Amino acid sequence: MKKVLKRIGIVLLVFLLIDVLALAGLFLFHRYKLKQEQPIRGRTTGTPVSVDGKTMYVYSEGAGPHTFVFMSGFGTASPIYDFKPLYSMLSTDYRIAVVEKFGYGFSDESDSPRDLKTMLSQTRTALTGAGIEAPYILVPHSASGMEALYWAQQYPEEIEAITASDIVMPGAYEMQDMSLIADRTMALCSRLGITRLIDIRQVEPCLNSTLLTDAEKETVKALSYARKNNPTVMNEAFICVQNMQTVTDGGVPDVPMLFFSSDNYVPEKRADWHYLPRKYTNNEAEYVDLHCGHYCHVEEAEKMNAEIRRFVSELEGD
């Protein structure tokens, strides 16, 4: 019996050593690739703006009577390219701007607080520095919904409307039973290079869009491998509960709002997820339920474009 146990122990030890060596090899390969991909990450686009002593990037195109400001979801590697499937349709008649917060896309990382007041101040400073003046129609995705709602609470005169892409709002965290474990795990996987073994199109859905060029997709991949859930982004996750309470305490902002809700972000609670924005606004906004995943602005860009244009035309008619 002792010999059997000893042999089992040796086998387990061998497998453990193989796993450690494989992980070490993957990590070294990852570091090599990061250095090789550095020139790709350096192919910046947009306007660099100095904010609190560091650099944030703001991308803009198009012209027209309204300015749409796109605000990315948590952990999106490249907001500028993530939103391209939708803003490329809107920019034919309107001005669009994509703000890359610290830790996102081409913008620097920062150890500044990630509370809503600080992040909103930085976003507003970046837009002003890029010459993009209010009023704005906000297009937040996912977690940035908190910042958009807070913005409308604090500065309603700057906000014409909010057109929300599957955003997080009061009640969302309880429904999702959110945990930081998944975010911490993704951060660790990114640092070790394990994410290189995953189909990156699942991590960055914009890579499935035919509207991005091959060079743009290459940049998205390089940014994702290097920056996914970096310390700045993780600090944002650590304070999300506090930020949500800030939004809850501020009440429902008095601006026109259009909510897009997906089927598959919380699939086991689909009906509840679709009802959430209606509950939050007491059925006094507009709502479109979409049969897609969480990245509505990628998967249902044409539908969102049509609905946003209808919504804006109705605002102009008031």
VOBA-1610 file (N, C-alpha, C; in pm, whole numbers, padded with zeros to 5 digits, always signed):
BEGIN
Met+00082-00121+00000Met+00000+00000+00000Met+00086+00126+00000Lys+00194+00123+00081Lys+00283+00237+00088Lys+00349+00263-00047Lys+00386+00154-00115Lys+00450+00169-00246Lys+00353+00233-00347Val+00226+00191-00339Val+00125+00246-00429Val+00107+00395-00404Leu+00096+00433-00276Leu+00081+00575-00241Leu+00202+00655-00284Lys+00319+00594-00269Lys+00441+00664-00308Lys+00444+00690-00458Arg+00402+00586-00535Arg+00398+00601-00680Arg+00297+00707-00723Ile+00183+00707-00656Ile+00081+00808-00686Ile+00135+00948-00657Gly+00207+00959-00544Gly+00267+01088-00508Gly+00368+01134-00611Ile+00449+01041-00660Ile+00549+01075-00762Ile+00482+01121-00891Val+00375+01049-00930Val+00303+01087-01052Val+00243+01227-01039Leu+00182+01253-00923Leu+00122+01385-00901Leu+00229+01494-00903Leu+00343+01464-00845Leu+00453+01561-00842Leu+00503+01591-00984Val+00512+01486-01064Val+00556+01503-01203Val+00458+01592-01280Phe+00327+01565-01261Phe+00226+01646-01329Phe+00233+01791-01282Leu+00258+01811-01152Leu+00269+01946-01098Leu+00388+02019-01159Leu+00500+01948-01169Leu+00620+02009-01228Leu+00597+02044-01375Ile+00528+01955-01446Ile+00498+01982-01587Ile+00410+02106-01599Asp+00310+02117-01511Asp+00221+02234-01514Asp+00299+02363-01485Val+00388+02356-01385Val+00467+02475-01349Val+00557+02516-01464Leu+00622+02416-01527Leu+00710+02446-01640Leu+00631+02502-01759Ala+00513+02445-01782Ala+00429+02494-01893Ala+00385+02638-01868Leu+00346+02667-01742Leu+00302+02803-01708Leu+00419+02901-01718Ala+00537+02858-01674Ala+00655+02943-01684Ala+00690+02970-01830Gly+00678+02865-01911Gly+00706+02883-02053Gly+00606+02977-02119Leu+00479+02963-02082Leu+00376+03052-02136Leu+00400+03196-02094Phe+00440+03215-01968Phe+00468+03350-01918Phe+00584+03414-01995Leu+00691+03337-02016Leu+00806+03391-02091Leu+00767+03422-02236Phe+00688+03336-02296Phe+00640+03361-02432Phe+00555+03487-02435His+00470+03504-02333His+00385+03622-02322His+00469+03749-02313Arg+00573+03747-02230Arg+00659+03865-02217Arg+00730+03896-02349Tyr+00773+03792-02417Tyr+00837+03810-02548Tyr+00740+03874-02647Lys+00615+03825-02649Lys+00515+03878-02741Lys+00478+04022-02707Leu+00471+04053-02578Leu+00439+04191-02539Leu+00543+04288-02595Lys+00669+04250-02585Lys+00776+04336-02638Lys+00765+04345-02790Gln+00734+04235-02854Gln+00720+04231-02999Gln+00601+04316-03045Glu+00494+04320-02963Glu+00372+04392-02999Glu+00373+04539-02959Gln+00481+04583-02894Gln+00487+04722-02847Gln+00465+04824-02959Pro+00526+04807-03077Pro+00501+04903-03186Pro+00354+04908-03227Ile+00284+04796-03217Ile+00141+04793-03253Ile+00062+04876-03153Arg+00094+04861-03024Arg+00025+04940-02922Arg+00056+05088-02935Gly+00166+05118-03001Gly+00205+05257-03020Gly+00136+05325-03136Arg+00054+05250-03210Arg-00019+05310-03324Arg-00145+05379-03272Thr-00123+05487-03199Thr-00234+05556-03134Thr-00321+05629-03236Thr-00445+05648-03197Thr-00536+05729-03276Thr-00615+05817-03181Gly-00666+05928-03230Gly-00736+06021-03144Gly-00646+06134-03097Thr-00699+06216-03006Thr-00628+06333-02955Thr-00578+06308-02814Pro-00447+06319-02791Pro-00396+06305-02653Pro-00422+06434-02576Val-00476+06420-02456Val-00508+06536-02373Val-00446+06516-02235Ser-00383+06621-02183Ser-00324+06614-02050Ser-00433+06632-01945Val-00444+06533-01858Val-00544+06535-01751Val-00476+06491-01622Asp-00476+06577-01524Asp-00415+06544-01394Asp-00272+06493-01410Gly-00199+06553-01502Gly-00058+06519-01519Gly-00030+06395-01601Lys-00133+06332-01653Lys-00116+06214-01738Lys-00194+06234-01868Thr-00188+06135-01956Thr-00249+06150-02088Thr-00371+06060-02105Met-00481+06124-02147Met-00602+06051-02187Met-00624+06076-02335Tyr-00683+05978-02403Tyr-00710+05992-02547Tyr-00859+06009-02571Val-00889+06100-02663Val-01026+06125-02707Val-01029+06117-02859Tyr-01113+06030-02910Tyr-01127+06016-03056Tyr-01256+06082-03101Ser-01251+06153-03213Ser-01372+06219-03264Ser-01374+06214-03415Glu-01495+06206-03470Glu-01514+06217-03614Glu-01657+06264-03641Gly-01679+06309-03762Gly-01813+06352-03802Gly-01846+06493-03756Ala-01960+06540-03801Ala-02009+06673-03765Ala-02160+06673-03777Gly-02224+06761-03701Gly-02368+06768-03708Gly-02427+06841-03589Pro-02558+06840-03576Pro-02625+06918-03472Pro-02616+06859-03332His-02573+06735-03320His-02561+06670-03189His-02425+06604-03175Thr-02376+06599-03050Thr-02250+06533-03021Thr-02274+06414-02930Phe-02239+06295-02980Phe-02254+06171-02903Phe-02121+06138-02835Val-02126+06116-02705Val-02006+06079-02630Val-02019+05933-02586Phe-01928+05849-02636Phe-01929+05706-02608Phe-01841+05677-02485Met-01897+05598-02392Met-01830+05569-02265Met-01826+05417-02247Ser-01708+05361-02233Ser-01691+05215-02245Ser-01729+05139-02119Gly-01757+05010-02140Gly-01785+04919-02031Gly-01658+04881-01958Phe-01674+04818-01843Phe-01561+04781-01759Phe-01464+04688-01832Gly-01337+04725-01830Gly-01232+04638-01881Gly-01218+04631-02032Thr-01296+04708-02107Thr-01283+04705-02253Thr-01143+04752-02292Ala-01073+04671-02369Ala-00933+04700-02399Ala-00915+04823-02487Ser-01006+04841-02585Ser-00990+04950-02680Ser-01126+05015-02709Pro-01170+05106-02623Pro-01300+05171-02645Pro-01314+05235-02783Ile-01208+05295-02834Ile-01215+05362-02964Ile-01257+05265-03073Tyr-01203+05146-03073Tyr-01239+05048-03176Tyr-01361+04965-03136Asp-01383+04949-03007Asp-01499+04872-02961Asp-01629+04936-03008Phe-01635+05069-03007Phe-01758+05139-03044Phe-01769+05168-03194Lys-01667+05135-03270Lys-01667+05172-03412Lys-01787+05119-03490Pro-01833+04996-03467Pro-01949+04948-03545Pro-02070+05040-03535Leu-02089+05106-03421Leu-02204+05195-03405Leu-02171+05338-03446Tyr-02061+05393-03396Tyr-02037+05535-03424Tyr-02005+05562-03570Ser-01955+05461-03642Ser-01927+05484-03784Ser-02056+05508-03863Met-02169+05458-03810Met-02298+05484-03873Met-02352+05621-03832Leu-02335+05657-03706Leu-02387+05784-03657Leu-02306+05904-03706Ser-02177+05885-03728Ser-02090+05999-03763Ser-02114+06052-03903Thr-02199+05986-03981Thr-02232+06042-04112Thr-02319+06167-04099Asp-02388+06181-03984Asp-02477+06296-03964Asp-02456+06369-03831Tyr-02374+06312-03743Tyr-02353+06372-03612Tyr-02204+06369-03578Arg-02168+06449-03478Arg-02033+06440-03426Arg-02029+06333-03318Ile-01926+06252-03320Ile-01910+06150-03216Ile-01776+06168-03147Ala-01771+06126-03021Ala-01646+06128-02945Ala-01640+06006-02857Val-01523+05945-02850Val-01500+05831-02761Val-01393+05872-02660Val-01427+05867-02533Val-01331+05900-02428Val-01272+05771-02371Glu-01140+05762-02372Glu-01073+05647-02312Glu-01023+05688-02173Lys-01090+05637-02071Lys-01050+05669-01934Lys-00909+05616-01906Phe-00851+05661-01796Phe-00723+05607-01755Phe-00733+05456-01738Gly-00633+05386-01793Gly-00630+05241-01788Gly-00694+05174-01908Tyr-00756+05252-01996Tyr-00826+05198-02112Tyr-00759+05242-02242Gly-00759+05153-02340Gly-00711+05189-02474Gly-00570+05244-02473Phe-00554+05363-02531Phe-00422+05426-02542Phe-00390+05515-02422Ser-00486+05538-02333Ser-00465+05629-02220Ser-00373+05568-02115Asp-00305+05656-02041Asp-00214+05611-01936Asp-00290+05540-01824Glu-00218+05463-01747Glu-00271+05415-01621Glu-00254+05526-01517Ser-00329+05518-01409Ser-00325+05623-01308Ser-00360+05565-01172Asp-00301+05623-01067Asp-00336+05580-00932Asp-00436+05676-00868Ser-00497+05762-00949Ser-00599+05853-00896Ser-00723+05775-00855Pro-00802+05826-00761Pro-00922+05754-00716Pro-01016+05724-00832Arg-01092+05615-00821Arg-01185+05576-00927Arg-01330+05598-00886Asp-01351+05691-00793Asp-01489+05726-00759Asp-01548+05806-00875Leu-01681+05813-00879Leu-01749+05876-00991Leu-01714+06023-01005Lys-01699+06093-00895Lys-01667+06237-00902Lys-01533+06258-00973Thr-01434+06178-00937Thr-01302+06193-00998Thr-01304+06152-01146Met-01364+06038-01177Met-01366+05992-01316Met-01444+06088-01405Leu-01556+06141-01356Leu-01633+06235-01436Leu-01555+06364-01459Ser-01487+06412-01357Ser-01405+06532-01373Ser-01299+06511-01481Gln-01238+06394-01482Gln-01135+06364-01581Gln-01195+06352-01721Thr-01313+06291-01732Thr-01380+06278-01861Thr-01415+06415-01918Arg-01470+06501-01835Arg-01510+06636-01879Arg-01388+06718-01918Thr-01280+06704-01841Thr-01155+06776-01873Thr-01099+06729-02007Ala-01103+06597-02031Ala-01051+06541-02156Ala-01130+06592-02275Leu-01262+06593-02264Leu-01346+06642-02374Leu-01320+06790-02403Thr-01312+06870-02298Thr-01284+07012-02317Thr-01147+07032-02381Gly-01049+06955-02334Gly-00913+06966-02389Gly-00906+06926-02535Ala-00998+06838-02577Ala-01002+06795-02717Ala-01091+06886-02801Gly-01144+06992-02739Gly-01226+07088-02813Gly-01368+07039-02840Ile-01417+06949-02757Ile-01551+06894-02776Ile-01640+06946-02663Glu-01725+07040-02696Glu-01804+07110-02595Glu-01944+07052-02581Ala-02000+07070-02461Ala-02138+07029-02433Ala-02234+07119-02511Pro-02359+07075-02530Pro-02422+06959-02466Pro-02390+06829-02540Tyr-02410+06716-02469Tyr-02378+06586-02523Tyr-02499+06492-02515Ile-02500+06395-02604Ile-02586+06278-02590Ile-02492+06164-02550Leu-02509+06112-02430Leu-02418+06010-02379Leu-02459+05872-02430Val-02357+05792-02465Val-02379+05654-02508Val-02291+05564-02420Pro-02336+05538-02297Pro-02257+05452-02208Pro-02286+05305-02233His-02186+05224-02204His-02204+05078-02209His-02170+05020-02073Ser-02254+04928-02028Ser-02228+04849-01907Ser-02196+04938-01787Ala-02079+04918-01723Ala-02048+04986-01597Ala-02041+05138-01610Ser-02011+05190-01728Ser-02005+05335-01743Ser-02143+05398-01735Gly-02247+05314-01731Gly-02379+05367-01708Gly-02387+05444-01577Met-02311+05400-01477Met-02309+05471-01349Met-02255+05613-01367Glu-02146+05626-01444Glu-02088+05759-01466Glu-02183+05847-01546Ala-02251+05789-01646Ala-02344+05866-01728Ala-02461+05917-01645Leu-02519+05829-01563Leu-02631+05871-01479Leu-02587+05977-01378Tyr-02470+05959-01322Tyr-02415+06057-01227Tyr-02392+06191-01296Trp-02341+06186-01419Trp-02318+06308-01498Trp-02449+06384-01516Ala-02554+06313-01553Ala-02683+06377-01575Ala-02744+06428-01444Gln-02711+06362-01333Gln-02757+06410-01203Gln-02689+06540-01164Gln-02558+06545-01189Gln-02478+06659-01144Gln-02480+06777-01240Tyr-02482+06750-01371Tyr-02474+06856-01471Tyr-02579+06834-01580Pro-02707+06840-01545Pro-02813+06812-01644Pro-02811+06909-01762Glu-02756+07029-01741Glu-02750+07126-01850Glu-02652+07083-01959Glu-02561+06990-01927Glu-02463+06942-02026Glu-02514+06822-02106Ile-02625+06763-02062Ile-02670+06637-02119Ile-02802+06654-02192Glu-02800+06634-02324Glu-02924+06636-02402Glu-03005+06510-02378Ala-02936+06398-02369Ala-03005+06269-02352Ala-02902+06162-02321Ile-02951+06044-02282Ile-02868+05926-02262Ile-02927+05814-02347Thr-02843+05753-02430Thr-02884+05634-02506Thr-02794+05520-02458Ala-02847+05435-02373Ala-02767+05343-02294Ala-02761+05203-02354Ser-02639+05151-02368Ser-02616+05018-02423Ser-02595+04917-02311Asp-02705+04853-02268Asp-02700+04746-02168Asp-02623+04789-02043Ile-02666+04901-01984Ile-02587+04958-01875Ile-02618+04896-01740Val-02523+04917-01649Val-02539+04884-01509Val-02604+05004-01440Met-02709+04978-01363Met-02782+05084-01292Met-02828+05028-01158Pro-02885+05111-01073Pro-02931+05060-00943Pro-03016+04935-00957Gly-02977+04832-00882Gly-03045+04703-00886Gly-02971+04599-00968Ala-02878+04642-01052Ala-02809+04550-01142Ala-02715+04456-01067Tyr-02639+04507-00971Tyr-02543+04424-00901Tyr-02611+04312-00822Glu-02723+04345-00759Glu-02797+04244-00684Glu-02848+04134-00778Met-02892+04175-00896Met-02945+04079-00991Met-02837+03985-01044Gln-02718+04039-01065Gln-02610+03960-01122Gln-02531+03882-01017Asp-02552+03916-00891Asp-02473+03852-00785Asp-02324+03865-00817Met-02284+03991-00843Met-02149+04017-00893Met-02042+03990-00787Ser-01928+03946-00834Ser-01815+03916-00747Ser-01688+03965-00813Leu-01591+04004-00731Leu-01463+04049-00784Leu-01374+03932-00822Ile-01416+03811-00787Ile-01331+03694-00812Ile-01302+03679-00962Ala-01405+03694-01045Ala-01386+03679-01189Ala-01292+03785-01243Asp-01306+03909-01196Asp-01219+04017-01242Asp-01075+03993-01198Arg-01057+03949-01074Arg-00922+03920-01026Arg-00860+03805-01105Thr-00941+03705-01136Thr-00892+03590-01212Thr-00848+03633-01352Met-00931+03718-01417Met-00895+03767-01550Met-00767+03849-01545Ala-00751+03930-01440Ala-00629+04010-01427Ala-00507+03920-01414Leu-00519+03815-01334Leu-00407+03721-01316Leu-00377+03648-01446Cys-00482+03604-01515Cys-00464+03534-01643Cys-00395+03624-01745Ser-00429+03751-01742Ser-00367+03845-01836Ser-00219+03861-01806Arg-00185+03875-01679Arg-00045+03894-01642Arg+00039+03770-01675Leu-00020+03653-01661Leu+00054+03530-01687Leu+00058+03491-01834Gly-00031+03553-01913Gly-00036+03520-02055Gly-00136+03411-02089Ile-00214+03369-01991Ile-00311+03262-02015Ile-00418+03305-02114Thr-00447+03435-02118Thr-00550+03485-02210Thr-00512+03460-02355Arg-00386+03434-02382Arg-00344+03405-02520Arg-00395+03267-02565Leu-00440+03187-02471Leu-00493+03055-02504Leu-00645+03058-02526Ile-00706+03175-02499Ile-00850+03191-02511Ile-00883+03253-02647Asp-00998+03219-02701Asp-01044+03285-02824Asp-01071+03430-02792Ile-00984+03519-02835Ile-00992+03659-02796Ile-01116+03728-02849Arg-01180+03670-02949Arg-01304+03729-03001Arg-01416+03722-02898Gln-01406+03631-02804Gln-01504+03624-02696Gln-01477+03731-02592Val-01351+03772-02578Val-01313+03875-02482Val-01335+04014-02538Glu-01308+04031-02667Glu-01323+04160-02735Glu-01416+04140-02855Pro-01546+04149-02835Pro-01643+04119-02942Pro-01629+04205-03067Cys-01570+04323-03057Cys-01555+04407-03176Cys-01468+04340-03282Leu-01389+04241-03243Leu-01306+04169-03339Leu-01390+04088-03438Asn-01517+04068-03405Asn-01607+03996-03495Asn-01668+04088-03601Ser-01647+04219-03586Ser-01709+04315-03677Ser-01630+04328-03807Thr-01701+04333-03918Thr-01636+04353-04048Thr-01601+04500-04070Leu-01645+04589-03981Leu-01618+04731-03998Leu-01479+04771-03949Leu-01414+04683-03873Leu-01277+04711-03831Leu-01180+04656-03934Thr-01076+04733-03963Thr-00974+04686-04055Thr-00886+04582-03986Asp-00808+04511-04064Asp-00716+04412-04007Asp-00616+04478-03912Ala-00570+04597-03949Ala-00474+04670-03864Ala-00539+04710-03732Glu-00664+04752-03738Glu-00736+04791-03615Glu-00758+04670-03525Lys-00790+04557-03583Lys-00808+04435-03504Lys-00676+04393-03440Glu-00568+04411-03513Glu-00436+04378-03459Glu-00406+04465-03337Thr-00444+04593-03344Thr-00423+04685-03233Thr-00509+04646-03112Val-00634+04610-03136Val-00723+04567-03028Val-00662+04446-02955Lys-00613+04350-03031Lys-00554+04230-02970Lys-00432+04266-02886Ala-00346+04351-02940Ala-00224+04389-02868Ala-00257+04463-02738Leu-00356+04551-02743Leu-00397+04624-02623Leu-00459+04530-02521Ser-00539+04436-02569Ser-00605+04342-02478Ser-00504+04254-02407Tyr-00407+04201-02479Tyr-00308+04115-02417Tyr-00222+04191-02316Ala-00200+04319-02340Ala-00110+04396-02254Ala-00181+04463-02138Arg-00310+04498-02154Arg-00370+04590-02057Arg-00497+04538-01990Lys-00542+04421-02023Lys-00669+04372-01969Lys-00667+04371-01817Asn-00764+04438-01757Asn-00779+04443-01611Asn-00649+04484-01541Asn-00587+04591-01591Asn-00467+04644-01527Asn-00504+04707-01392Pro-00405+04746-01311Pro-00435+04798-01176Pro-00533+04915-01174Thr-00526+05006-01271Thr-00618+05119-01275Thr-00761+05069-01293Val-00780+04977-01385Val-00913+04922-01411Val-00963+04843-01289Met-00875+04767-01227Met-00915+04690-01110Met-00954+04781-00994Asn-00888+04894-00978Asn-00925+04988-00874Asn-01067+05041-00897Glu-01106+05048-01023Glu-01243+05088-01056Glu-01341+04980-01010Ala-01303+04854-01024Ala-01390+04745-00981Ala-01405+04743-00829Phe-01296+04772-00759Phe-01299+04765-00613Phe-01396+04866-00552Ile-01423+04975-00623Ile-01506+05082-00568Ile-01646+05085-00630Cys-01680+04983-00708Cys-01806+04986-00783Cys-01928+04991-00692Val-01923+04924-00578Val-02038+04924-00488Val-02062+05065-00434Gln-01954+05132-00397Gln-01966+05270-00349Gln-02020+05361-00460Asn-01970+05341-00582Asn-02016+05423-00694Asn-02165+05401-00721Met-02209+05277-00709Met-02350+05249-00732Met-02436+05317-00626Gln-02389+05319-00503Gln-02465+05386-00398Gln-02476+05535-00425Thr-02369+05593-00481Thr-02371+05735-00518Thr-02480+05762-00621Val-02491+05674-00721Val-02594+05691-00823Val-02732+05674-00763Thr-02747+05574-00679Thr-02877+05548-00615Thr-02922+05668-00533Asp-02830+05725-00458Asp-02862+05840-00374Asp-02900+05963-00456Gly-02850+05972-00579Gly-02875+06089-00663Gly-03011+06091-00730Gly-03082+05979-00728Gly-03214+05974-00790Gly-03206+05961-00942Val-03323+05955-01004Val-03330+05939-01149Val-03307+06075-01215Pro-03209+06087-01304Pro-03183+06217-01367Pro-03297+06261-01457Asp-03318+06391-01463Asp-03427+06447-01541Asp-03380+06482-01681Val-03345+06379-01759Val-03306+06396-01898Val-03372+06286-01980Pro-03396+06306-02109Pro-03452+06199-02191Pro-03356+06079-02196Met-03412+05959-02187Met-03328+05839-02184Met-03387+05729-02270Leu-03298+05660-02340Leu-03333+05544-02422Leu-03244+05429-02377Phe-03306+05319-02334Phe-03232+05205-02281Phe-03239+05087-02377Phe-03121+05035-02414Phe-03112+04910-02488Phe-03072+04800-02390Ser-03148+04691-02389Ser-03118+04580-02297Ser-03102+04451-02375Ser-02998+04374-02339Ser-02969+04250-02412Ser-03041+04131-02350Asp-03051+04025-02427Asp-03108+03899-02378Asp-03009+03817-02297Asn-02880+03829-02330Asn-02784+03729-02284Asn-02680+03778-02184Tyr-02698+03898-02128Tyr-02604+03941-02024Tyr-02633+03866-01894Val-02761+03858-01858Val-02803+03778-01743Val-02913+03685-01794Pro-02875+03584-01875Pro-02975+03503-01946Pro-03074+03431-01855Glu-03030+03392-01737Glu-03120+03320-01646Glu-03223+03413-01583Lys-03200+03545-01596Lys-03293+03645-01541Lys-03327+03748-01650Arg-03346+03699-01770Arg-03366+03786-01886Arg-03482+03884-01866Ala-03595+03834-01821Ala-03713+03920-01804Ala-03687+04028-01699Asp-03620+03989-01591Asp-03589+04085-01485Asp-03491+04192-01534Trp-03394+04149-01616Trp-03294+04243-01669Trp-03361+04345-01761His-03455+04298-01844His-03528+04391-01931His-03618+04485-01851Tyr-03667+04437-01738Tyr-03757+04519-01657Tyr-03680+04623-01574Leu-03552+04598-01548Leu-03473+04684-01458Leu-03477+04832-01497Pro-03447+04869-01623Pro-03452+05012-01656Pro-03593+05070-01646Arg-03693+04989-01672Arg-03831+05035-01657Arg-03863+05064-01510Lys-03816+04976-01424Lys-03836+04996-01280Lys-03761+05120-01233Tyr-03637+05135-01277Tyr-03553+05247-01233Tyr-03614+05381-01273Thr-03672+05388-01392Thr-03725+05515-01443Thr-03877+05525-01428Asn-03938+05427-01360Asn-04083+05428-01342Asn-04156+05436-01476Asn-04101+05365-01575Asn-04163+05357-01708Asn-04176+05494-01777Glu-04085+05585-01745Glu-04093+05719-01802Glu-03976+05747-01897Ala-03919+05644-01954Ala-03815+05659-02055Ala-03856+05576-02176Glu-03761+05548-02266Glu-03788+05459-02379Glu-03699+05337-02368Tyr-03749+05223-02417Tyr-03681+05096-02396Tyr-03686+05010-02522Val-03572+04949-02553Val-03564+04856-02666Val-03493+04730-02617Asp-03561+04618-02624Asp-03503+04490-02584Asp-03442+04423-02707Leu-03316+04385-02695Leu-03242+04329-02808Leu-03209+04182-02785His-03215+04104-02891His-03184+03961-02883His-03037+03940-02919Cys-02950+03971-02823Cys-02806+03962-02850Cys-02732+03950-02718Gly-02599+03951-02727Gly-02516+03949-02608Gly-02497+04088-02550His-02405+04098-02454His-02388+04221-02377His-02337+04338-02461Tyr-02259+04309-02563Tyr-02203+04417-02646Tyr-02300+04453-02757Cys-02412+04514-02718Cys-02519+04548-02812Cys-02469+04634-02926His-02381+04729-02895His-02334+04825-02996His-02247+04758-03102Val-02206+04635-03078Val-02134+04557-03179Val-02230+04462-03250Glu-02305+04386-03172Glu-02389+04281-03228Glu-02516+04334-03294Glu-02567+04447-03244Glu-02690+04504-03300Glu-02669+04651-03335Ala-02555+04681-03396Ala-02522+04819-03428Ala-02625+04883-03521Glu-02669+04810-03621Glu-02765+04867-03717Glu-02898+04898-03648Lys-02944+04808-03563Lys-03069+04830-03490Lys-03055+04950-03397Met-02944+04958-03325Met-02924+05070-03235Met-02916+05202-03311Asn-02846+05201-03423Asn-02835+05321-03505Asn-02973+05372-03546Ala-03059+05282-03593Ala-03192+05321-03637Ala-03275+05375-03521Glu-03268+05309-03406Glu-03348+05352-03291Glu-03297+05484-03234Ile-03166+05501-03231Ile-03109+05627-03181Ile-03148+05743-03271Arg-03144+05722-03401Arg-03183+05827-03495Arg-03332+05863-03478Arg-03415+05762-03459Arg-03557+05789-03434Arg-03575+05870-03306Phe-03505+05827-03201Phe-03512+05893-03072Phe-03469+06039-03080Val-03359+06064-03151Val-03309+06200-03166Val-03405+06286-03247Ser-03460+06230-03352Ser-03555+06307-03434Ser-03677+06346-03351Glu-03720+06259-03261Glu-03833+06292-03173Glu-03795+06400-03073Leu-03670+06397-03026Leu-03624+06504-02937Leu-03625+06639-03008Glu-03583+06636-03133Glu-03579+06760-03212Glu-03719+06813-03239Gly-03817+06722-03239Gly-03954+06763-03267Gly-04026+06821-03148Asp-03967+06804-03026Asp-04032+06855-02904Asp-04028+07007-02900
//
